[in-house]
Amino acid sequence: MLHGTPPNPLRRKSDRTRTRWLVAFVLSALVAAFCGVAVGLAVWNVDNRTAREEAEHAHRITATTLGAAEHAPDSWSGGAAASVAQAAWQYPSATRRTGLVTVQPKTPAGSPVVIWVDDSGRTVQGHPSAGERAFAAMTVGATAAALIALTAAGVVHLRLRTVHARSLSMWGRDWQRVEPGWSGRLPTQSGVDDD
């Protein structure tokens, strides 16, 4: 509005309130996107630092299966379909170790399998790839952005419903006052002759 220009008489206070809340929602969506990117980058940095630290102490070696592959117990594989076999390996160089390792189904005894071990030779899970870490970071960032945007949308929706209800109530009161003159009928008056 220009300085000195009278406000538009057809633009109600509720219209201005709706506009402000819609602008607030757009701004909150931008904030949500910014926060999602920030959270995703933070997760990416933490995961990369953790992966580097784990990589310093994780060693990829070859073990030899001592028996044929068997279906892994659910408690060992976390409920996922997997096969395991008893295997032997040497790490550090003079230390021989044995244990269950994950293998391809139907792997026969005597087969070489690649495993990950820590500095003392105990088996560890291989660290996630850069793609897996990127996917995890994007998922967490997108989830954070979605939660912020949905919360803002909920607040704006509730506020707009209140504004709409108030606007309808005011419109109803104004119509009751204007309608008799507009339609040409006399207003009904409650008073002396009412039973």
C-alpha positions, 0 to 999 in steps of 0.5 A, spaced: 500 500 500 502 506 498 503 512 503 497 516 503 492 511 499 486 509 503 486 501 505 481 497 500 474 497 504 473 490 500 479 487 504 477 484 510 481 483 517 480 476 516 483 476 509 489 480 511 490 474 517 489 469 512 495 472 507 499 473 513 498 465 515 499 463 508 506 467 508 508 464 514 507 457 512 511 459 505 517 461 510 516 455 514 517 451 508 523 454 506 526 454 514 524 446 514 528 445 507 534 449 510 533 445 517 533 438 513 539 440 509 543 442 515 541 435 519 542 431 513 549 434 512 550 433 520 549 426 519 553 425 513 559 428 517 558 424 523 557 418 519 563 419 515 567 421 521 565 414 524 566 410 518 574 413 517 575 411 525 572 404 524 576 403 517 582 405 521 581 399 525 577 394 520 581 389 516 578 386 510 581 379 510 580 372 507 577 366 511 576 359 509 570 355 511 570 349 515 563 347 513 558 348 508 553 353 509 547 353 513 541 357 514 543 362 520 538 362 526 534 368 526 537 371 533 544 371 529 542 374 523 537 379 526 531 375 523 534 376 515 534 371 511 542 369 511 547 363 511 553 362 515 558 357 516 564 356 520 570 359 518 578 359 520 582 365 519 589 368 521 589 375 524 594 378 526 598 374 522 600 369 528 593 368 531 588 363 528 581 364 529 575 360 528 567 363 528 561 363 524 561 368 518 556 370 513 556 366 506 553 365 500 547 360 500 550 353 498 557 355 499 561 348 500 567 347 505 574 349 504 571 356 500 575 362 501 570 368 503 572 375 505 570 378 512 572 384 516 576 383 523 578 388 528 585 389 530 585 383 535 582 379 529 575 378 532 569 379 526 566 385 525 561 388 520 563 391 514 563 399 514 557 402 510 559 404 503 559 412 501 552 411 498 549 407 504 551 413 508 549 418 503 542 415 503 542 415 510 543 422 511 538 424 506 533 420 509 534 423 516 534 430 513 528 429 509 524 426 515 527 432 519 524 437 513 518 433 513 516 433 520 518 441 521 513 442 514 508 438 517 508 441 524 507 448 520 502 446 516 498 443 522 499 450 526 497 454 519 491 449 518 488 450 525 489 457 525 486 458 518 480 454 521 479 459 526 479 465 522 474 462 517 469 460 523 470 467 525 469 470 518 463 466 517 460 468 524 461 475 522 458 474 515 452 471 519 451 477 523 452 482 518 447 478 513 442 478 519 442 486 519 443 487 512 438 482 509 431 485 511 433 491 508 436 488 502 430 483 501 425 488 502 421 485 508 421 488 515 425 485 520 422 481 525 423 484 532 422 480 538 418 484 544 412 486 546 407 481 542 411 475 543 408 469 547 
